[in-house]
Amino acid sequence: LGLDSIDILEVALVVSKKYGLQLRADHEDNTKIFTSLRSLANHIASQRTL
């Protein structure tokens, strides 16, 4: 997605508020998660069903 660290923090905050899902800064898959909107959406969907 071409996001910088501030952008990622803003996205993580919105995701947290909207879906109750915490995106951790130290998550090993962050690069993969933030590759595209589809990968971010897939990650959110997979975590919400747990």
C-alpha positions as CSV (number, residue, x, y, z in Angstrom):
1,L,0.0,0.0,0.0
2,G,3.0,2.3,0.3
3,L,2.1,3.4,3.8
4,D,4.6,5.0,6.2
5,S,4.6,4.3,9.9
6,I,2.2,7.1,10.7
7,D,-0.3,5.9,8.1
8,I,-0.1,2.4,9.5
9,L,-0.8,3.7,13.0
10,E,-3.8,5.5,11.7
11,V,-5.1,2.5,9.9
12,A,-4.5,0.3,13.0
13,L,-6.5,2.8,15.1
14,V,-9.4,2.8,12.8
15,V,-9.4,-1.0,12.6
16,S,-9.2,-1.3,16.4
17,K,-12.2,1.1,16.8
18,K,-14.3,-0.4,14.0
19,Y,-13.6,-4.1,14.5
20,G,-12.1,-4.4,18.0
21,L,-9.0,-6.0,16.5
22,Q,-5.5,-5.0,17.6
23,L,-2.8,-4.7,14.9
24,R,0.4,-5.0,16.8
25,A,3.5,-3.1,15.6
26,D,5.7,-6.1,16.3
27,H,3.5,-8.6,14.4
28,E,5.8,-10.6,12.2
29,D,3.4,-10.6,9.2
30,N,2.8,-6.8,9.1
31,T,4.6,-6.5,5.8
32,K,2.3,-9.1,4.3
33,I,-0.8,-7.7,6.0
34,F,-0.3,-4.2,4.7
35,T,0.7,-5.3,1.1
36,S,-2.7,-4.5,-0.2
37,L,-6.2,-3.6,0.9
38,R,-7.2,-7.2,0.1
39,S,-4.6,-8.7,2.3
40,L,-5.6,-6.3,5.1
41,A,-9.2,-7.2,4.7
42,N,-8.4,-10.9,4.7
43,H,-6.4,-10.5,7.9
44,I,-9.2,-8.6,9.6
45,A,-11.7,-11.2,8.4
46,S,-9.6,-14.1,9.6
47,Q,-9.0,-12.5,13.0
48,R,-12.6,-11.6,13.6
49,T,-13.8,-15.2,13.2
50,L,-11.4,-16.5,15.9
